[in-house]
Amino acid sequence: MNISTQTQETVAFLKSKTKLNPETGIILGTGLGGLVNEIEVETAIPYSDIPHFPVSTVQGHSGKLLIGMLGGKAVAAMQGRFHFYEGYDMKQVTYPVRVMKAFGISTLLLSNAAGGMNPDFRIGEIMFINDHINLFPTNPLIGKNDENLGPRFPDMSEPYDKSLLKNALEIAKKHSIRVKQGVYAGLSGPCYETPAEYRYLRIIGADAVGMSTVPEVIVARHSGMKCFAVSIITDLGIDGKIVEVSHEEVQKVAAESEPLMTLIIRELLGSL
């Protein structure tokens, strides 16, 4: 069964569960699932119930697709995502993005927890992603291309939508929220980076690093969706500031910063 047929079956299932027609999709990362408390949920569907969907295996990722209203807009929100390091291939990792596109979604908002290499960054700070570096060992578009999904060689000159970024910066300024912009490097994980790897990433132009987002954005842009992504800096990969990092600590810092991110996302939705 090809991916187009699979997505059609998944979308048919989702449409049988809701009367809403979301135009915005949201993918929530580690420790950031609390944004769902702001959503007026019409239906909540465990990933395990959705045809052809993978199942999230990571602590801090609840594993539900929520459809409802947020910021006056209909949304489909993933409470937990899939990662390459879980053993899924890139087609599985990005399958929900294909489903969102087939569901009628045209804008994708993403969040993640990330380590910061920029010396100006502080723990708990919010970074709007303005570009990325793909350091995964593969690409979700490798293989035979389906022209119905997108072009063989998609343009990536604007992976993150400049108008959405501009709106988000204005919202942050209005609420006196300190935010940064920067380049996100996507690595496979699951181990956190060594001090030498942090230095390498900084040298090649990255401000933050994580284990997600990049494959999802590649597929979203391939299909013509607009993207906006935000990182919460949960630890620092800066010489003299590198300490032992645990997943629990990353979750804790992300959760503490979440209310500010939630405010920005909610108002950004309202501006669409």
N, C-alpha and C positions, 0 to 999 in steps of 0.2 A: 504494500500500500504506500503510495507516495505522500509527501507532506501536504500537498494541496487537498487530497482526499481526507487525510487525517484531520486537518484543521476544519474542514467543512463539517465533519462529524462532531468535533468538539464544539464548534459554534452552534450547531443545531441543538446540542444538549443544553448549552448555556441559554440560548433563546427560549428554551422550554421552561427555564427557571426564573425568568424575569420579563417584565414589561418595559424596562428601561433600555435606552439605546445609548450607551456611553460613547463619548467622543474622546475621553481622556483616560489613559491607563496610568497606574501608579505601581512602581515596584519598590517595596520597602526592604531595606537591608538590616544587618545585625543591630539589634537593640532599638530599632526605629519603628517597630510594629505598633507603637502606641498611637500613631496618627489615625489608626482605624477608629479610635474612640471619638473622633470628630465626624466620622462618616455616619450619615443616617442610612443604616444598612437595610436594604430591601431583602437581600438574600446572601447567605454565607455558605459557600460550598467547599468542603474539604477537597484538597487536591486528589486524594485517593478515590473520590467519587467521579472525577472528571475524566472522560474517555481520552486516552493517549497522553495524559499529563504525568510527568514524573512526580515524585514525592520528596519534599524537603527533609533532609536528615540532620540539619544543623541546629544546635541549641540556640534559641533566640529567634528562630524562624517558625512561626506557628503552622504554616502550611494550609492556608485557606484563601480562596478567591472571594472577595467581597464586592458586591455590586450595590450601589446606592448613590446618595447625594452628598456632595461636599462643595462648599463655596458656591452653592447654587447651581452646580453642574453635576450631571450624571457621570459617575466614574466606575471603573473596574480596578480594584486594588489587590495586588498580590501581597499577602501578609507572609512574607518569606519567599526567597528566591532559590534558584538552583545554581550550583557551582560546578565547575570543571573538576575540582579536586574531590568531589563526592563520587567520582567515577562515571559521571554522565558524559556522553560525548557532546560536542558543541551544538549539534542539531537538537538534542534534548534540552540543553541549558537554555537555548533561545526559542524553544517551541512556544512558550507562552506569548512571546512577542509576535510570532506569526499568527497566533490565535487572536490576539488583540487587533491586529490589522484586519483580519478577516471578519472580526466582530464589528468593524466600523470605526475603530479608534484611530485618530489622526495625530494625537499628541501624547508623548510618553514622558512621564516624570519619574526620575529614579533617585534613590538615595543609597548611601553606603557609609560604612565606617572605614576610616583610612588612617594610615600612618603618615605623618607629615615630615618632609625633609627641608622645607623652606624655613630658614632661621627666623623669619618674622612670625611664624605660626605659634599658637598656644594650644595646649590641650583643651578640648571642648569647643574649639572654634569651628565655625561653619565655612566651608570653601565651596564656591560655585565652580563647577568644572567648565573651563572654556576650551579645552582640547584634551586629547589623550594620546598615550603611546601604548600600542598593543604589543606586550611582551609574552603573551600566551604562546605555547608551542604550536598552535594551529589557529585557524580562522574559521568561523562558522559558515563562511560562504564557499569553502573548498568543496569541490565536487561538481557534478553536473548542475548547471544553472537553469532554473525555471523562470522563463521570461515573464510569466504571469505574476511572479512574486517580486521581481526587480531585475535590473540590468546585470549583465555579466561582470562589468567593471564599474561599480558604483562610485560616484564622486564623494570624497570625504573632506572637501575643503571647508565645510561648516558642519562638523558632527553635532555641535551643540548650538541650538538656534539663538541667534544674536538678539532677536526681539524679545524672546522669553528671558534671556539673561539680563537684558536692559530693564525689563519690568521688575524682575526679582531684585535687582540692585536698588531700584527706586523704592520698593516696598521695605527693604532692609533699612534704607536711609530714613524713611518716614518713621520707622519704629526705633531708630537709634540702635539697630542691631549691628554689631561689628562682624563683617563678613570679609572673606578674601576671595580672590579668583585664582585659578591655577590649573596646571596640567596634571592629569591623573594617569599614573602608570598601572596597567593591569597585568598582574602575574598570576600564575596558576595556583600558588600556595600548595599545601595547607600550612607550611611552616612560615613563621614571620621572618623578616629579612635579617641578614647579618649586617654588622656595621659596614663592612666593605660593600655589600649590596646597596645599602642606603646611600653611600657615597657615590657609587656608580649611577644610581638613579638620579641623583641630584645633578651630576655632571652632564647627563644626557638631556636634562631639561625638565624633569618631573618635580612637582611640588608635593605630591602625595602619592601613596601607593596602596593598592588593595587587590582583592581577588575576585572582582566581579565587574559589572557595569559595561566594560568595553565590548564583550561579545554581544550583549543585548543592544547596545547603541549601534553597532555595525549592522545588525539585522534590521533594526528599526529604520536606519537611514537607507538601507538597501530597498526597503519597502515604501520609502517616501514619507515616513513619520517624522515629525518634529520632536526634538529631544531637549530636555532640561535635566541636569543632574547636580546633586549636592552631596558633598562629603562632610561628615563630622570627623574632625581630627581627634582620634582617641588615644594616640601615643605619638612620640616624637623620635624620628630617626636622624637626629642631629648630633654630631660629635659633642660629647660632654653631657648630653641629655638622654642618652639611650639607657633604658632600664629594662629589666625583665618584663615581658608582656604576657598576659593570659587572656583567653577569650572572655572570661568573666569580667575582667577589668575593662575590656573593650566595650562589652555590653553596658556596663555601669556608666561609663563616660557618655556613650551614645544616648542612653536614656535620659541623662541629666540635661543634655543639650536639645533633646527632642522638642520641647515646647516652642522654642524659637523657630526651629525648622518647620514645625506644624503651622505656625502662624504665617510664615512666608509661603508655604505651599497652598494653604487655604486661600490667601489673598491673590496669589498668582492664578489660581483656578478661576477666581472671580473676574480676573482681567481678560480671560480668554474670549 
